[in-house]
Amino acid sequence: MSELLKVDGLDVSFHTYGRRLHVLKDVTLAIPQGGRVALIGETGSGKSVTSKAILGTLPGNAKIESGRILFKGDDVLAMPRGKRDALKGTAFSIIMQDPLSSFNPVFRIGRHLDDVMRFADLRLGNRSSTAERRQRIFEVLRKVQLADPERVCAAYPSQLSGGMRQRVLIALSLLHQPQLLIADEPGTALDVTTQDEIMKLINRLVAENGLSLLMITHNLGVVRQMADEIYVMRHGEIVEHGPLSEIFSRPRQAYTRQLIDAIPPLYGANVTDQEPAAGDAIVEIDGVSKVFEDRPLFGRGHRHVAVNDVSLAIRRGEVFGLAGESGSGKTTVARMIMGLIRASDGKLRIDGKPVEEQRGSAAFRRKIQIVYQNPGTSLNPKRTVGQTLRVPLAFAGMRGKAVEDRIRELLLQVDLPDHYVSKYPHELSGGQKQRVAIARALAADPEIIVLDEPTSALDVSVQKNVIALLTRLREELGLTYLFISHDLSLMRNFCSRIAIMLRGEIVEAGEPRQVFETPEHPYTRALIAAVPVISDEEEKRKPAVSDEDRRRYLVDTAA
Amino acid sequence: MAATETDFTNALTPRYMAWYSFTRNPTAIIGALMVISVVVLAVFAPLIAPYPEHVGAAVNFRARHAAPDWTYWLGTDKVGRDILTRVIFGFRISLLLVVGVLAIAVPIGSALGLLAGYFSGWTEKIITGFTNVMLAIPPLVMALAIGNVLEPNLVNAMIAITLLWWTWHARLVYRVSKSIASEDFVEAARLAGASHWHILTREILPNCISVISVKTTLDAAFVILFGATLSFLGLGVKPPTPDLGSMVADGRQFLPEMWWGVLAPGFAIFYATLGFNLLGDGLRDMFDVEV
């Protein structure tokens, strides 16, 4: 197999605020004709910069210090501007990361596609008519399994679902039959089931059209399905590369091993079973519903049933997992338990007393606290760690030295050194910020902590550490967790009981072992089957999903 | 600490980034220098001005309407007073007006905006409604009315401007505080038991400071301009106190022959206004906020 693209000793640096950041160090990688190559690494490792350097879309403050990028033997970096631009879209094209912000909301989908095609035609010196382009666009849209191209073209971006937008983005990249497809975290912003469909689609397109694929991702489960060869990046360097099977089964570098070990297994010997808790019910929810209504001055209002007749009981000392895709109502349930929003119907009780009577009281604060999904927005950027942690203590009536001692104790509990009290959030990494957020929740000395996707904004290895911390804290302090997540493999190992939500209702609940081994509801099966896993063994043990069920629960992606 | 979590201690601090972009923004620096020069001239006016005695009701008929020369750099007015001296002292009045108006309007406007953005419901409706009503009053008409009802002097001009000026701050801070109030960290503070006072002053206000300071700087320019307009119309400071607006009005009678009588104070207004505007724009880029 000949090499389609070869990146040779690429060094890239960024110049910001008078400082030079060396972001790519001697990056060398090769993509064979028709091969599928994955570039994996954590946030800030330089994966996206590499793809931008290949595409020629580096920002103005980036400088290619040295190295070559050879496309079929020609150095694209040495090419004149015009010739290089002509490669965009035809030689290589990119599938964008974010399906929403990649579209201009005021233009229809058809206009986006037509613009790209028209300008590419102009660059290549082809003349084309609107009608002829339209035919070609429809053809490409059918290729990405959008059954009704006419309707899709007439729609505005906001009228399509996330999965459909991602498909249109793929169509955009395929308009001019590129030879190399660069996929920068495709589907990361989507739900697992949708992501799974997108992965399958890209795979098929690559196989059918003989494309080469450069896959950029942090998700090793995705890599297993979509690549034959892997490059592992860290701090701007390629630390390891090799065929998929070798990297996954016999990683040479400690870093790679650490990445692989950090992924919670879905099935197999390494799965952890959490002890079911025997305590009494601390949170009781009985037939709770939440309807969001808006009544405008004119016209008819909207009614949205976010949660419908949900009943569950969380026992003292357990980790109760609430799983579901976006919009399933899991966060709404948590916010009702927290007393942040009122239930439209039904009863919520904590420790036997209705939430309604307790909310806002000091006693209630010592019952239940929350850790948010995004530590970037849950910490005030203008306040130091110490100031943030002081709030719950001061309002619990603590004064003077007791406050300082307690802050030190809290930092110790979340494994942060003392001197972090004077640090601002921008000086901390994502994982450290989340530790501070956990410390703040602990400050009120609660019995229950609601964990609202606490690790979804973090890298896997950081996630592993945070989860280990949460496990240790639960054992030490006897906490009860309500863990909200869409990451089923994480929940399999971390939760002692789990409930699956779909469109505001709980469709299945039970102990993880039982739910994952013998899922009863077809949606649960579809959801588990879509989870990207890192070994063939796990893949085999996933539940089977019939085509009918797939259609029933995963309809919205294809239209 | 786990080895994989990157150490961010050497990351760029916001303060460093702001200072860096400010010092590499030539217009902002020019604006800052212009503002500093105006402030220095105003503060040290008695030491800098060549004829400090010409500030009051001095008369020097032998030199009336003298064209600019080496004795009177910017010429003299209709009673022979040095225009340069009076322009330098005029800055004092302009800055006094700026300080007086903004010292009252900015805190009041910001406080109302903060309250309206944080508390929803009736507080929000009443404050935004009242702000919108006040915004609908043409400022000049309001000032004329106050000037006619009360005595036209500096304090009343200040009151007239202040009465309308807070509305812009209320609107701006309302918008910012409303978006910050929906952030997770505000909810987290509330769940931690923090009082409304704590949330308003410690959680939300610090995040509004950059917007407020940019707006205040830009406002200074408008207040100078508006104050000059009022005294040009005879609603500002009473003669013989030197004021840029009334100096333009005085000199206007002798145009076009005695052009220096209008040009010097006119240029002074232009200079001060431009300085504050450039500085404000520079600060806006530096803090990266929308005003």
Contacts between the chains, C-beta under 8 A, distances in Angstrom:
chain1	res1	chain2	res2	distance
A	16	B	12	7.3
A	17	B	12	5.6
A	17	B	16	6.8
A	17	B	17	5.3
A	17	B	20	4.5
A	17	B	21	7.6
A	18	B	20	5.9
A	19	B	12	7.2
A	42	B	4	7.5
A	44	B	6	6.9
A	258	B	4	6.8
A	338	B	191	7.2
A	340	B	187	7.2
A	362	B	193	6.4
A	365	B	191	6.8
A	365	B	192	7.1
A	365	B	193	5.2
A	369	B	191	6.5
A	369	B	192	8.0
A	370	B	188	7.3
A	370	B	191	6.3
A	372	B	184	4.6
A	372	B	188	6.9
A	374	B	184	6.9
A	377	B	183	5.5
A	377	B	184	4.7
A	377	B	185	6.7
A	378	B	183	8.0
A	378	B	184	3.9
A	378	B	185	5.4
A	378	B	188	5.5
A	379	B	185	5.7
A	380	B	185	4.4
A	380	B	189	7.7
A	380	B	203	5.5
A	380	B	206	7.6
A	380	B	207	7.3
A	381	B	207	7.2
A	382	B	206	3.8
A	382	B	207	5.7
A	383	B	202	7.2
A	383	B	203	7.4
A	383	B	206	7.3
A	387	B	202	7.7
A	388	B	185	8.0
A	391	B	189	5.6
A	391	B	192	4.8
A	391	B	193	7.7
A	391	B	194	5.2
A	391	B	198	7.1
A	392	B	192	3.6
A	392	B	193	6.1
A	392	B	194	8.0
A	395	B	192	6.3
A	395	B	193	3.7
A	395	B	194	5.6
A	395	B	195	7.0
A	395	B	198	7.6
A	396	B	193	6.5
A	415	B	1	6.6
A	416	B	1	7.7
A	417	B	1	7.5
A	424	B	13	8.0
A	426	B	8	7.8
A	426	B	11	6.7
A	426	B	13	7.0
A	426	B	14	6.3
A	427	B	8	5.7
A	427	B	9	6.1
A	427	B	11	6.4
A	427	B	13	7.5
A	428	B	8	6.0
A	429	B	5	5.0
A	429	B	6	5.3
A	429	B	7	7.6
A	429	B	8	5.0
A	431	B	2	7.5
A	431	B	5	4.7
A	432	B	5	6.4
A	432	B	8	7.7
A	437	B	188	7.6
A	440	B	188	6.6
A	440	B	192	6.7
A	443	B	192	7.0
A	444	B	192	6.3
A	444	B	193	7.3
A	459	B	4	7.6
A	461	B	2	7.4
A	461	B	4	4.4
A	462	B	2	7.4
A	462	B	4	6.6
A	462	B	5	5.9
A	465	B	2	4.6
A	465	B	4	7.7
A	465	B	5	7.3
